[in-house]
Amino acid sequence: MGEAELVRTGGQPLWRQLQQRLLVRIRAGEFDSAFPGELALADEYSVSRQTVRQALRELRADGTLIAERGRQPRVAAAAEIQQPLGALYSLFAAVEEAGLDQHSVVRRLDIRADAVVAERLSLEGSTPLLYLERVRLAGNDPLAVDRVWLPADLARPLLDADFQHTSLYGELHRRTGVRLDHGEEQIRAVVPTRAERTLLGCGETVGAFSIGRLGTSAGKRIEWRHTLVRGDRFALTAEFSGRTGYRLVTTGALAGTR
């Protein structure tokens, strides 16, 4: 049986067979430069365009293909940054471990009040907070929009820090002696707003991870952070085993600096 031939009797539906054949070819890098059109695939595999469309629909749904209106489908780029679940992560370290230059565009660094954030930090609503907002870049491309609030009475020395290429946690420890040791995060998949897409430099078809983090030191709430990360450049991974099971959440120490 030729490579392009599909099983016509019994077994899997033709569209599922086609999806799997295309996935093998995609993973082999065959379509990195261009992905064939529906007519070409229908002719190559001797199937209807409806069969091709169903196979491509599934490949788009799982993120393997990207299809934009009026354009030929293309293979989605692999996520450049990977971060394990079950451990509080360092975006600064994760980017550099991927072999990419990590730097930031600082949009805001000031003292302000925010009643909602203050409540999350177990503070009075009018308590002054240090606010840092950065666009985080991996290489030359935007990766995340990062917003952080810390109590100003603790974090005021950070006003003099240059956050274009340094980690917040490293500066916090150097300038105040405080090191975050625990935290909790909530991660959700979201559709970025138009303004957020502009900051992230991504199109309408790209989703994002919305990550809310509460960081503590010696049991005291120190940091509230919201990070919006491009979903096409960042991946979350998990480990599992028969002995420990599937672990997504821990309360272990923060890994590295951020």
N, C-alpha and C positions, 0 to 999 in steps of 0.2 A: 504494500500500500504506500503511495507517495506521501510525502510530508504534508502536502496541502489537502489530502483527501480526508474527509470526515466520515465517521461511521453512520450509515444511513438507516440501519435497522436496529431497533432496541437501544439499550444503553442511554447515554445522556442526550438531551436535546442538542440540536445542531448549534444553537447560539452559545450554549455552555461549552461545547467542544471548541468552538471558534475563540471564545473568550480565553480559554486555557492555552490554546496554541499561540495566540497573540501575546499573552502574558509571558510565556517562555521566550518569545522573540524580543519582547521589550526588555526583559531582564538581561538578555544577552547583548543589549545595546544596539540591536539592529535598526531601531527607528530613532536613534538619538538625533539625527540630522533632520529627518522629516518622517511624518506618519502618513501612510497611504490613505486615499479617499475611499468612500463607501463603494463606489463602482469598481475600483481596482481590487478591493478585497472580495467583493461578490464574484468577480470574474476569476480571481486566483483560487478561491475555495469552492466555486460552483454552487453558491447559495444565493438566496434572495437578498435584496437590500434590507428587507425587514429583519432577517436573521442577523445581518451585519449590524444593523442599528441596535438590536437588543444586546448583542455582545459589547458594543461600544458604550451603550448606556450603563452596563454593569462596570466597565472599566473606569468610566467617569465617576460613578457612585463611590467606588473604593479609593478614588484619588489617584489612580494610575495615569489617567489621561486628563488633560485640561482642554475644555472646549469653550471657546468664546464666540459670541454671535458673529456670523459672517467670516469666521476664520477656520482654517483646517485644524482638526484636533492635534495636540502635541503631547508628548510624554512629559509628565510632571517631573521636575527635578527632585532628586532625593533630598530629604531634609539634611541641612548641613550641620545642625547642632542637635546632639542627642543628650537627654537628661534622664537619669534613672528616677523612677518613682520610688517612694519609700525612704527618701533621704532629702532633706532640705538642700537646695542646690545653690551653686554660685554661678550666675550667668556670666560674670567676668571670667571665671576660670573655665567654664564650659566652652566659651567662644575660643579662648586661646588654646585649649586642648585640641580643638578642631583644626588648629593650624592657621587660624584667621586673626588678623589684627583686630583688637577690641578697643574702641574709643567711643566717646559720647559727644553729643551736642547738648550743652546745658541750656535749657529753656527758662528755667526759674530756679532761683536759690534765694529764699527770703524767709522772714518771720511773719506768720499770719495766724489767725484763729480759724478753727473749723470744728463746730460743735459735734458733728457726726463722728469725725475721726477722734476727737478728744474723748468721746464716750467709749469708743473702742479701746482706747488706751487707759480707761478707768480714770480720766481726768475731768475737771470742771470744763464746761463748754467753752468758756472764754480763755482757757489756758493758752498762752502763746506756743506755737509749734514751728519748728523749722521745717520748711517745705523745699524739696528738691525734685525737679522734673527734668528728665533727660530723654533724648532719643538715643537709644543704644544701637551702635552699628557693628556689624560683623564684616570685616573687609571694608568695602566702600558702600555697602548697602544697609539700609535700615533693617533692624531685627526686632526692636521692641520700643514701646513707649513706657517709661518707668517713672512712677510717681511715689515719693516717700515722705512720710511725716514722722517726726520725732519730737519729744518734749524739748522746747527751746532752752530751758534751764540746764539741760544736760548737753544738748547738741550745738549750742551757739558757736563753739570754736570751729565748727565745720563751715561756717560762713567764709572762712579764709582759704578753704581747700579748693584745689583745681580738680574738678571731677571729669575733665575731658578724657583722662586716661588713668584712672585710679579707681579702686573699689571703695564703696561707702563703708563697708565693715572694717576694712583696713584703716581708713582715715578715722573712723569712730574710735577704734582701739588706740591708735597712735595719739590722738588728740585729747581723748577723755578717759582712757583706761578701761572703757567698757567693751566687753566682748559678748555678743549675743550667743546664747548656748542652747536655746530651744525655740520652737515656733510651731505654728500650724498654718496650713494653706488650704485654700479652696480653689480648684481649677475647673473652669467651665469653657465650653466651646461657644464662641460668639461670632456674630457678623459685625465687623468694624463699621463705624459710622463713616460718612464721607470725609469728615475732618480727620478721623483716625487713619483712613486709607491714605490720605495725603501725607501724613507724617510717616507712615510705614512704607510708602512707595509701592503699594500693591493695588491690584485691580479688584473689580467687584466679585470675582470668582474665588478670591482667597479669603479663607476664614482665619480666625485667630484664637489663641488661648488667652482667657482672662484669668489672671492669677492674683488672688488676694492673700496677703501674708500678714500674720501677726507674729512679731518677733519679741522674745523676752530674754532677760538677763537676770539670773538668780531669782527667778520667779516674778520679776517686775516687768510689766509691759513697756517696751521701749520703742517699737517700730510698728507702724501700719504702712503697708506698701501695696500698691496696685500696679501690676505689670501686664501690658497687652503685647503678646508675642505673635509674630507672623506664623500662621500654621504651616506654611509651605517651607519654612526654614528651620523649624524647631520640632523635635519629636520627643515624646515621653516614652520611656521603656520601663518594664517591670520584670522582676525575677520571681520564679516560683520553683518549688521542689516538693516531692512527696513528703518530706520531713517537716518543712516549715510552712508549706502552703503558698498561697498567692499573696504577697505582701505589698500593699500600696501605701500604707501610712505608718510612720514611726514618730517617736518623739525624741530621736537621737540628736546629738550635737550637730550644729551647722558645719557643713563641709566647706572648708576653704574660706575665702572672703568674697564679698560681692560689692 
